[in-house]
Amino acid sequence: MYKIIQQIGLPDQIYRKSDSAWIPKDAGNSDYQQFLQDVKKEGIDIVEGPDVVTPDYKSQRISEYPSIQDQLDKIYHTSLTAWKADIKSIKDKYPKTNSGSTAVGSVPSWVQEESDKLP
């Protein structure tokens, strides 16, 4: 019936599936109040948690690889063998079998806490 949407740097949003409405987490909003009433009446099972995305191996490796300049410095100042060892440790940490995934996370605790405050 509802889905919690979380985005980095933004407050949680509530998505009402029945009519594709976006509901801000705002006590002054009538749709938000209805959401809390529905949770209180129907239970937390009517709310789906946010998506939890695990990036694939390419994204994870890219974020950990040193810059090209740092890699070249490593080769120049130490050796090609030392550079290979550094790169291999990153490749081993994020194997190609990690294809990434999306799962549904837990419903944030504030949903139940806010609905419990209602009379």
Secondary structure, 3 states (H helix, E strand, C coil): CEEEECCCCCCCEEEECCCCEEEECCCCCHHHHHHHHHHHHHCHHHEECCEEEECCHHHHHHHHCCCHHHHHHHHHHCCHHHHHHHHHHHHHHCCCCCCCEEEECCCCHHHHHHHHCCC
